[in-house]
Amino acid sequence: IARNASLAAKETPRLVAQCRLHVRSRRYRLADADGISAKAVIDGCVHAGILADDKAEFVKEVTYSQEKIRKADGPEETVIEFFLV
Protein backbone atom coordinates (compact mmCIF):
# COMPACT_ATOMS: atom_id res chain seq x y z
CA ILE A 1 0.00 0.00 0.00
CA ALA A 2 1.64 3.21 -1.10
CA ARG A 3 0.03 6.12 0.70
CA ASN A 4 1.06 8.90 3.02
CA ALA A 5 -1.48 8.04 5.71
CA SER A 6 -0.45 5.63 8.44
CA LEU A 7 -2.20 2.29 8.69
CA ALA A 8 -1.22 2.13 12.36
CA ALA A 9 -4.27 4.19 13.35
CA LYS A 10 -6.64 1.91 11.44
CA GLU A 11 -7.77 -1.52 12.48
CA THR A 12 -5.73 -3.52 9.98
CA PRO A 13 -3.92 -6.81 10.44
CA ARG A 14 -0.37 -6.48 11.72
CA LEU A 15 2.49 -8.88 11.84
CA VAL A 16 2.53 -9.62 15.56
CA ALA A 17 4.62 -12.79 15.42
CA GLN A 18 8.38 -12.75 15.82
CA CYS A 19 10.13 -12.48 12.46
CA ARG A 20 13.43 -12.11 10.71
CA LEU A 21 13.92 -9.40 8.10
CA HIS A 22 16.20 -9.55 5.08
CA VAL A 23 16.98 -6.31 3.25
CA ARG A 24 18.16 -6.90 -0.32
CA SER A 25 19.53 -3.91 -2.18
CA ARG A 26 19.80 -3.98 -5.98
CA ARG A 27 21.98 -1.06 -7.13
CA TYR A 28 23.95 0.13 -10.14
CA ARG A 29 26.91 0.76 -7.83
CA LEU A 30 27.52 -1.28 -4.70
CA ALA A 31 27.51 0.54 -1.36
CA ASP A 32 30.13 0.27 1.36
CA ALA A 33 29.57 -2.64 3.73
CA ASP A 34 28.12 -0.26 6.33
CA GLY A 35 26.22 1.78 3.75
CA ILE A 36 23.05 -0.30 3.79
CA SER A 37 20.84 0.31 6.79
CA ALA A 38 17.36 -0.89 7.60
CA LYS A 39 16.62 1.54 10.44
CA ALA A 40 14.35 3.73 8.32
CA VAL A 41 12.77 0.69 6.66
CA ILE A 42 11.89 -0.93 9.98
CA ASP A 43 10.60 2.34 11.43
CA GLY A 44 8.49 2.80 8.28
CA CYS A 45 7.03 -0.71 8.64
CA VAL A 46 6.03 0.10 12.22
CA HIS A 47 4.56 3.47 11.18
CA ALA A 48 2.61 1.81 8.36
CA GLY A 49 1.19 -0.76 10.75
CA ILE A 50 2.92 -3.74 9.10
CA LEU A 51 5.01 -4.52 12.19
CA ALA A 52 3.49 -4.11 15.63
CA ASP A 53 6.83 -2.80 16.99
CA ASP A 54 10.54 -2.92 16.26
CA LYS A 55 11.48 -4.40 19.62
CA ALA A 56 13.43 -7.67 19.74
CA GLU A 57 10.17 -9.30 20.80
CA PHE A 58 8.96 -8.87 17.20
CA VAL A 59 12.14 -8.51 15.10
CA LYS A 60 14.58 -11.27 15.96
CA GLU A 61 17.20 -10.61 13.29
CA VAL A 62 17.93 -8.29 10.37
CA THR A 63 20.25 -9.39 7.55
CA TYR A 64 21.46 -7.54 4.48
CA SER A 65 22.66 -8.32 1.00
CA GLN A 66 23.33 -6.31 -2.11
CA GLU A 67 23.49 -7.09 -5.78
CA LYS A 68 25.07 -5.05 -8.53
CA ILE A 69 22.77 -4.66 -11.52
CA ARG A 70 22.99 -2.98 -14.92
CA LYS A 71 20.56 -0.27 -15.99
CA ALA A 72 19.25 -2.76 -18.53
CA ASP A 73 18.19 -4.99 -15.60
CA GLY A 74 15.68 -2.37 -14.46
CA PRO A 75 15.53 0.28 -11.76
CA GLU A 76 17.41 0.20 -8.49
CA GLU A 77 15.33 -1.22 -5.68
CA THR A 78 15.35 -2.35 -2.09
CA VAL A 79 13.40 -5.50 -1.27
CA ILE A 80 12.39 -6.26 2.33
CA GLU A 81 11.53 -9.88 3.04
CA PHE A 82 9.72 -10.98 6.21
CA PHE A 83 10.24 -14.51 7.52
CA LEU A 84 8.15 -15.76 10.44
CA VAL A 85 10.18 -17.46 13.16
Beta strands, then each sheet from edge to edge (+ up, - down):
strand 1: 19-27
strand 2: 59-68
strand 3: 77-84
sheet 1: 2+ 1+ 3-
end
